[in-house]
């Protein structure tokens, strides 16, 4: 009787772990590493902020990093994404210079903004190849690291003639957004004399491949 | 106001209207821009759930430039109107 009960217990644990493992239902399986190196400069991180006079949208096309996970269990997701501060543009040259200066992001001293993935929560399966989730990680800006949570959508595309036009291998599309409080990272919220909103919305759009060239 | 002053004033007003009209036609931006955001999202991007916007080089005339040029025109017109007034007095 004791053996039967322990067997049922083990079976239940196994069933529970399988039912909670959420991931992509695609051709690939096992651990995959996606590289977000993008020679075409199409991967991007942007920020949106408001001032009393106008809205500011900053954009960087120099985004790189990797993400590793078990295709069948997205909670195994680990990785790091970095953005080059010097590559951020806002549409006005003078403002770009100010953004890179010591008063704002100090590109010379802190050349990169990074996000290191720690864990994944609240996974929702939107389609076989699409997941909505929250990604918790360490966000480093101007030398200050804080834990933040990003809302993300991951889309997995198996290699096809169409995907090969972008990169070889399977592709992973990542769309993520999160908010950053400037004061928490020692950034003064004034740019070219205009007072910028304390909270800045950050958005990331990037595509990675699991086959490196 | 003599005919030369009237002509100067008319030319000044026309130039200011032209500058402000050009500023309005450029999108009535507050600040002059050297780059604009263009949506370059492809069908594959949409399949991957991402969007793609890029800054491309384009000069967009803002109110900062339009205002400065309009003020300069108004100032120069004012000087000419003043000079023409003095010349008229001398001839009298």
Interface residues (C-beta under 8 A of the other chain):
Chain A: X41 X42 X44 X46 X53 X54 X57 X59 X61 X89 X91 X92 X93 X130 X153 X154 X155 X157 X162 X163 X165 X166 X171 X172 X173 X174 X175 X205 X206 X207
Chain B: X29 X30 X31 X32 X33 X34 X35 X36 X37 X40 X44 X45 X47 X48 X49 X50 X51 X52 X53 X54 X55
